[in-house]
Each structure stands twice: as C-alpha cells, then as structure tokens.
Amino acid sequence: MKFPAYPKYKPSGVEWLADVPEHWNVKRLKYLADISTSGVWGDDPPIDGEGYPVATTANISPLGEIDVAGMHTRLLSKEEIRKGLCQLGDIIVVKSSGSATSVISGKCALVRPEHGKICFSNFTLRVRPAKGRLGPSFAWSFLSSGIVRAQVRLMVSTTTYPNLQVPEYISFFVPQPATADQESIAAFLERETGRLDTLIAKKRQLIEKLNEKRTALISRTVTRGLNPNAKLKPSGIEWLADIPAHWNAKRFGYLFRFYSGGTPSTAENSLWDGDIPWVSSKDMKSTVINDTQDHISEEAVRVSATCKLPSGTLLMVNRSGILRHSLPVAVTTREMAINQDIRGCVPLGSVNATFVAYLLQGNEGPLLTLWRQQGATVESLNFESVKLTRILLPPAPEQAAIVEFLDAETAKIDRLVEKVKAAIEKLLEYRTALITAAVTGKIDVRNAS
C-alpha cells in the first residue's frame, strides 16, 4: 500500500530527522514532557500480592507491550508511590541494556487502561507527555520508531556498558505536528500495526504447531520405531508406555563416558581465536553442531579445565536458566572443546549419539522433571540422576535407520519453520518502516482508512 507525501516540506535542522512537513514543529523531548529519570523498587511485601506491581526492563516487550502478570509486586512508601505511580498515557522507557550485542536500552511502552495501577522501576524512566502539546500515542510511536532506536544504538555504542545516556536521550528532537495530526497518525498506526500484529501472532502460532508436530514425530519414532506392526512389550520405564519387544532399556551411565568443560582465561589472548571450536550454551540451538561462535587454542586446552572431545559426542546443557523448560542437546561433527555449562557424553560400543539426542528431545518434559537439580541457585542437571536413568536402545542398524528417517523428516519441518520466521521478519521490518515514515512525516496518513 502506498501513501502520499505531504504537500510541502522544510529542513528540520536535525540531521537524522531530515526534512519534515512544513507546518510541523520540532522541539526537544524535555520541553514537551515531564520526565522522571529514576523509578522505585521498595521492599518485599510481607503478604504475597500486597503492594504495587513495578515494571522492570523484563516486563516491556520489543513491541511495547507491558507484561503486568509477570511484574514483581513491591511494598512502597507513600513517597515512593507518589514518585513512581504511572498515569494513563505515560511512557516507560528502559535505561539499562542487557548486553553490548543485544541492546534493549530505549525500548518503551505506553501505559494503557488495562494495565491498572503500576509503577516504574529503577532501571527505567518515565515520560509524561504535556497535555495539548504532545499526544501520548504519537510520542510513544516516535520513541519506539526505528529512527529513534537507531539513535539509541549509536548513543550506547560509545559507552563501556550500553546504558541509555539520559541527558542526551531527553534532549532528542521530537516532531510536533498539530494536535489533530498527531491524533490522526496515532489512530492510523494503532489500526495498521494492530493488523500486522495479528498476522504476526498467527504466524508465531503456526511455528508453535510445527514445533509441536516435530516433537510428536520424534517422540513417536524413538519410542515405537519405524515398523508400525512391531510386537510390543511394557517398557518398564515410568515415563514410557509400550516399546518394541526386541528393544532394550539400559542405564544412561553405562552407555557414555562423561566429561566436564571449562573456560580459559579471557585475560590471555593466546588462549583464544585458535582452531578448536569451543561449545557454550549459545551454540546449542540445533541437533548437530558443525562449528561454534568462539574458538580456543591448543594451549587453552593444556592450561584450563576444558578438554577436546571427538566427533560424534553427545552434548547436553548442564547449567542454564533454559533448563526450566527445555533440554538442549546436540551432537558434534568434529573435534570440539566445551565450557563448564556443557556436559560431554562420548558414546560407548554401538550407541548412536544422534539417536540418543533425538530420544532426549522427544521426551524432554519427563526427563527434565527427573533430572533437574533441586534447590540450585541456577537451573542445573543432577548428573547422578541422569546416569541412573534407563533409556531405550534399539539394535545399532535400527538406531541408524531411525536417525536417517528423523533427519529427513525434521529437516522438512525445520525448512517450513525458517520460511515462516523469514515472513515474520519481513512483517516486522515493514511495521518498523511504517511507524518511522508516519511519525517523521514522510507519508501523509491523515486521510488514510
């Protein structure tokens, strides 16, 4: 869909804003809004649920949604309530970023009626647009636009830790159309982004269904095999039903030799950027690992707790928050080293590591229940429980046939998932471009319907 431009433009005086419609003003944010640069946190409530929900950086999504259900409820003093309580139309902006590679500083959300009484936390700031000068929805759309996010990324790139530079941020120039124009732009974006968000949500639901189909396919195949007419017997395993009569169940600890990893000193440059792939949790995103993000040297293997493991090693994430809901496993295709959050399992005898990886993927729910370490500060696996668990083991030729079948069938599903993800990315790019074009006056949407 194409939208017309405004009849006339003028220089904004701001390089990154370029020209704006002739009848628009451009002013600094701090002159168009009341800005509170530090929020509240308070104390733990004596009774669960007592107090006020406080929005943290984790409660604000990249698309500007507020997760009220996920907020911490905090006990606040009268002064803290006065200072931190939000009003309808307030904009909560994240000040602190997660990391240099994933900048979340600057993401923001508009406080709406459905959010109820909420406060903003220490690591956020609150923008309260001045009534009659800056409309809340227009202001939020501008502050969450691609053009402002790009300026934020430039801002934090000059700092050691990528936090929002508050004085610079609140001095950003903001377009100021007439009130009626702001309302027209806000209504247009509410309507159009709503349509896009609905479409994106449907595609994400499709991905969930495809992943569920993938898991069901794996689970059925690794517990029943490829012959639908095979004679069955009770598995004798509490989390499994009947299995093919000629399959065996053996303890995990009898099938593998286990290895722990480590991290070479980051202060020693000679230990890094070598030829040996070094697996950490961030590499555990597929069933097969061909390479890693980080590499270490032979010297690193000699002087640190890590070790080299052969091709065909089964890897399991041993310590990570992801173990609350997922059990990442993978198989190496070349010699690799591992860090301390990964456990290496080198197969013994006729064990096919990829078959076992599929077995774990298809049954991660009950296995996580059995294996999670109780009372640990960070989610981790109890490897004594892992070693004692009995798992299925078909004859070696059948393991290989199942792996070949699942490799082919899961690849088909994975390709579909990637196509849907690519479509979502295009929709998100269009969404960002549309918002930026509307709030900077590059398109005239006053008469759009």
Residue pairs with C-beta under 8 A, 6 or more apart in sequence:
3 437
3 443
3 444
3 445
3 448
4 443
4 444
5 442
5 443
5 444
6 21
6 22
6 441
6 444
7 22
8 21
8 22
9 19
9 20
9 21
9 22
9 441
10 19
10 20
10 21
10 22
11 18
11 19
12 18
12 19
12 20
12 26
12 173
12 175
13 26
13 173
14 26
14 173
16 147
16 150
16 151
17 26
17 147
17 173
17 175
17 440
18 440
19 441
20 26
20 175
20 440
20 441
21 177
21 441
21 444
23 177
23 178
24 175
24 176
24 177
24 178
24 181
24 441
25 175
25 176
25 177
26 173
26 174
26 175
26 176
27 173
27 174
27 176
28 170
28 171
28 172
28 173
28 174
29 35
29 127
29 169
29 170
29 171
29 172
29 173
29 174
30 170
30 171
32 129
32 130
32 133
32 134
32 139
32 174
32 176
33 127
33 128
33 129
33 130
33 134
33 139
34 127
34 128
34 130
35 125
35 126
35 127
35 128
35 170
36 83
36 120
36 125
36 126
36 128
37 95
37 125
37 166
37 170
38 122
38 125
39 54
39 83
39 84
39 119
39 120
39 121
39 122
39 123
39 124
39 125
39 126
40 54
40 74
40 76
40 80
40 81
40 83
40 84
40 119
40 120
40 121
40 122
41 54
41 74
41 121
41 122
42 51
42 52
42 54
42 74
42 75
42 76
42 77
42 80
43 74
43 75
44 74
44 75
45 51
45 73
45 74
45 75
46 75
48 73
49 73
50 73
50 75
51 73
51 74
51 75
51 76
52 73
52 74
52 76
52 81
52 84
52 85
52 117
52 118
52 119
53 68
53 71
53 72
53 73
53 74
53 116
53 117
53 118
53 119
54 71
54 72
54 73
54 74
54 76
54 84
54 118
54 119
54 120
54 121
55 66
55 71
55 86
55 92
55 109
55 118
55 119
55 120
55 121
55 124
56 71
56 72
56 121
56 123
56 124
57 94
57 96
57 98
57 104
57 121
57 123
57 124
58 67
58 70
59 66
59 67
59 68
59 70
59 71
60 66
60 67
60 92
60 94
60 107
60 108
60 109
60 124
61 67
61 107
61 109
62 104
62 107
63 197
64 107
64 108
64 109
64 110
64 140
64 144
65 109
66 92
66 109
66 111
66 112
66 115
66 118
68 114
68 115
68 116
68 118
71 118
74 119
76 84
76 119
80 119
81 119
84 119
84 120
84 121
85 117
85 118
85 119
86 92
86 111
86 115
86 117
86 118
86 119
86 120
86 126
87 111
87 128
88 111
88 112
88 113
88 136
89 110
89 111
89 128
89 129
89 136
89 137
90 110
90 111
90 120
90 126
90 127
90 128
90 136
91 108
91 109
91 110
91 111
91 126
91 127
91 128
91 129
91 136
91 139
91 140
91 143
92 108
92 109
92 111
92 120
92 124
92 125
92 126
93 106
93 107
93 108
93 124
93 125
93 126
93 127
93 143
93 164
93 169
94 104
94 105
94 106
94 107
94 108
94 123
94 124
94 164
95 105
95 123
95 124
95 125
95 163
95 164
95 166
96 104
96 105
96 123
96 163
96 164
97 103
97 104
97 105
97 156
97 161
97 162
97 163
97 164
98 104
99 162
100 161
100 162
103 152
103 153
103 156
103 162
105 152
105 156
105 162
105 163
105 164
106 143
106 148
106 149
106 152
106 164
106 169
107 144
107 149
108 127
108 140
108 143
108 144
109 140
110 136
110 137
110 140
111 118
120 126
125 164
125 166
127 139
127 143
129 135
129 136
129 139
132 179
133 176
134 174
134 176
134 182
135 179
135 182
135 183
135 186
137 182
137 183
137 186
137 189
137 190
138 177
138 182
138 183
138 185
138 186
138 439
139 174
141 185
141 186
141 189
141 435
141 438
141 439
142 148
142 174
142 175
142 439
142 440
144 435
145 432
145 435
145 436
145 439
145 440
146 432
146 433
146 435
146 436
147 436
147 440
148 172
151 172
152 164
152 169
155 164
155 165
155 168
155 169
156 162
156 163
156 164
156 165
159 165
175 439
175 440
175 441
176 182
177 185
177 441
181 446
184 445
184 446
185 438
185 439
185 445
185 446
188 438
188 445
188 448
189 434
189 435
189 438
189 439
192 434
193 431
193 434
193 435
196 427
196 430
196 431
196 434
197 431
199 427
200 424
200 427
200 428
200 431
203 420
203 423
203 424
203 427
204 424
206 420
207 417
207 420
207 421
210 413
210 416
210 417
210 420
211 413
211 417
213 413
214 410
214 413
214 414
215 361
215 362
217 406
217 409
217 410
217 413
218 358
218 361
218 362
218 406
218 410
219 362
219 363
220 362
221 358
221 362
221 402
221 405
221 406
222 355
222 358
222 359
222 362
222 363
222 392
222 402
222 406
223 235
223 240
223 241
223 243
223 359
223 362
223 363
223 392
224 230
224 232
224 243
224 244
225 244
225 247
225 394
225 398
225 402
226 398
226 401
226 402
226 405
227 244
230 244
230 245
230 246
231 244
231 245
231 246
232 242
232 243
232 244
232 245
233 242
233 243
233 244
233 245
234 241
234 242
234 243
235 241
235 242
235 243
235 249
235 392
236 249
236 390
237 249
237 390
237 391
237 392
239 363
239 366
239 367
239 370
240 363
240 392
243 249
243 392
244 394
246 394
246 395
247 392
247 393
247 394
248 392
248 393
249 390
249 391
249 392
249 393
250 390
250 391
250 393
251 387
251 388
251 389
251 390
251 391
252 386
252 387
252 388
252 389
252 390
252 391
253 386
253 387
253 388
254 348
255 347
255 348
255 349
255 351
255 356
255 391
255 393
256 314
256 345
256 346
256 347
256 348
256 351
257 345
257 346
257 348
258 343
258 344
258 345
258 346
258 383
258 387
259 307
259 309
259 338
259 343
259 344
259 345
259 346
260 305
260 318
260 338
260 340
260 343
260 344
261 279
261 305
261 306
261 307
261 337
261 338
261 339
261 340
261 341
261 342
261 343
261 344
262 304
262 305
262 306
262 307
262 339
262 340
263 304
263 305
263 306
263 339
263 340
264 271
264 272
264 296
264 300
264 303
264 304
264 306
265 271
265 304
266 272
270 297
270 299
271 296
271 297
271 299
271 300
271 303
271 304
272 294
272 295
272 296
272 297
272 300
273 295
273 297
274 295
274 296
274 297
274 298
274 299
274 300
275 295
275 297
275 298
276 295
276 296
276 297
276 298
276 300
276 301
276 308
276 335
276 336
276 337
277 289
277 291
277 292
277 294
277 295
277 334
277 336
277 337
278 292
278 294
278 295
278 296
278 300
278 306
278 336
278 337
278 338
278 339
279 289
279 292
279 315
279 330
279 332
279 336
279 337
279 338
279 339
279 342
280 292
280 293
280 294
280 338
280 339
280 341
280 342
281 317
281 320
281 322
281 328
281 339
281 341
281 342
282 293
283 289
283 292
283 293
283 330
284 315
284 317
284 328
284 329
284 330
284 342
285 328
286 330
287 329
287 330
287 331
287 354
287 357
287 358
287 361
287 410
288 330
288 331
288 333
288 354
289 315
289 330
289 331
289 332
289 333
289 336
290 333
290 334
291 334
292 336
296 306
296 337
300 306
300 337
301 307
301 308
301 337
305 340
306 337
306 338
306 339
307 337
307 338
307 344
308 335
308 336
308 337
309 332
309 335
309 336
309 337
309 338
309 344
309 346
310 332
310 335
310 346
311 332
311 333
311 334
311 335
312 331
312 332
312 333
312 346
312 347
312 353
313 331
313 332
313 336
313 344
313 345
313 346
313 347
313 353
314 329
314 330
314 331
314 344
314 345
314 346
314 347
314 353
314 356
314 357
315 329
315 330
315 331
315 332
315 338
315 342
315 343
315 344
315 345
316 327
316 328
316 329
316 342
316 343
316 345
316 360
316 381
316 386
317 323
317 327
317 328
317 329
317 341
317 342
318 341
318 342
318 343
318 380
318 381
318 383
319 340
319 341
319 378
319 379
319 380
319 381
320 328
320 341
320 378
320 379
320 380
321 378
321 379
322 328
322 379
323 368
323 372
323 379
323 380
323 381
324 379
325 368
326 364
326 368
327 360
327 361
327 364
327 367
327 368
327 371
329 357
329 360
329 361
330 357
331 353
331 354
331 357
338 344
343 381
343 383
345 353
345 356
347 353
347 356
350 395
350 396
350 399
351 393
351 399
352 396
352 399
352 400
352 403
354 403
354 407
355 394
355 399
355 400
355 402
355 403
356 391
358 402
358 403
358 406
359 391
359 392
360 367
367 389
370 385
370 389
371 381
371 382
371 385
371 386
371 389
372 379
372 380
372 381
372 382
373 379
373 380
373 381
373 382
374 382
393 399
394 402
436 442
437 443
438 445
